[in-house]
Amino acid sequence: MRVRHPTSFAHRAGRAAGRAWRVCARMEARVVRGLMARGVPAALAKALPWAVKLLLLAVLAYAALWLAVLLVLGVVVVVVVSHGTQAEDDPDAAEWREGHSGFGLYDKNEWRRDMGDPDN
């Protein structure tokens, strides 16, 4: 007796892809037969579907290239804008550095802003 296991999504997806592939192959063979019935030489009729496939591949590659370029430009714009706005938010922003009262948080006028001990 054969035990039936439940089919997984991957199994069903693979079967569906195989059926779609067979449908496309049958349609391609039907087109080739139709072209040969209309007097197109067999070599040209068999090469035409490959030319169409290569053309579609080139169009998809071209579209993917431009999508990648737009994505990279978008990331560059976001990075530039985020860095540009951080520097312009507060021109008098304090920064951590070594100053006349030791290491601490100093503003642009050399005033220490943190409550550290100046003798440290």
N, C-alpha and C positions, 0 to 999 in steps of 0.2 A: 504494500500500500504506500502510495506516495503522499508525503506530508507537504501541504501547501503553506508557504510562508507568506506573510503579508508583503506586498510589494512596496518598496520605498519610493520616495519622490524621485531619487536619482534614476531608479529603474524605469519608472513611468516616463520621465523626461527623455531618457535615452531611447525608449521605444518610440516616442512621439517624434523625436528628431530623425530616427531611422525611417519612419513612415514619410515624413516630409521630404527627406532626401530621395526616397524612391519615387515620390510623386514628381519631384523636380527632374529626376533622371528620365522618367517616362515622358514628361512634357518636352524635354530637350530632344529626345529621340524622335518624337512626333514632329517637332519643328524641322529636324534634319531630313526626315523622310519627306515632309511636305516641300522643302526646298529642292530636294533631288527630283521630286515628281514634277516640279515646274521647270526643270531643265538646268538647274545649277549644278556644276561639277561636284562630284562627291567630296573631293578634298576641300573645296571651298565651303561646302555645306557643313562639313564636320569642323572646320576651323572657325566658322562664324560664331558659334556659341562660346568658344574660348576667347575670342576677341571681345565679345560682350562682357564676359566675366572679368577679363583684365581691365576693361574700361570701368566697370563698376568698382573694382578694387582700387583703381587709381583715384576715382572720385571720392571714395570713402577715405583713402589715405590723405587726400588733399583737405577734406573736411576735418579730419582728425588733427592735422597739422595746424589749421587755423584755430580750432578749439583749444589746442595746447598753447598756442601763442596768446590767445585771449586770456586763458587762465593764468599764464605767467605774468602778463601785463597787469591783470587784476591784483595778483599778489604783490607785485612791485608797487602799484599805486597804494594799496593798503599799508604797506610797510613805510613808504615815504610819507604818507599823510599822518600815520600814527607817530612817526618820529618827529615830523615837523610840528605837530600840535603840542607835543610834550615840551618842546623847547620854548614854545611861544606862550604856554599857559600862564606862567608867572615869571616875568623877567627878574624879579627880586627873590626868586626861590633860593632857599638855603641849600648848602651842599656840605657833605662831610669832607673835611680836609684838615691839614695841620696849619694852625694859625698862631697868632701872637700869644694866645692863652692855651696852647697845646692843641691836641687833636679834638675836634668837635664839629658842631653844626654851625657854619658861618654863612652870613648873608653877603650880598655884594659890597656892602659898606664895611666889611671886616668886623662886624659885630657878632659875637658868639650867641647863638640862639638856644642852645641846650642848657640844661641846668647842671652841667658837670662841674666838678671841683677844679678850679683853675690851677691848683697846686699839683694835680695828678700828672 
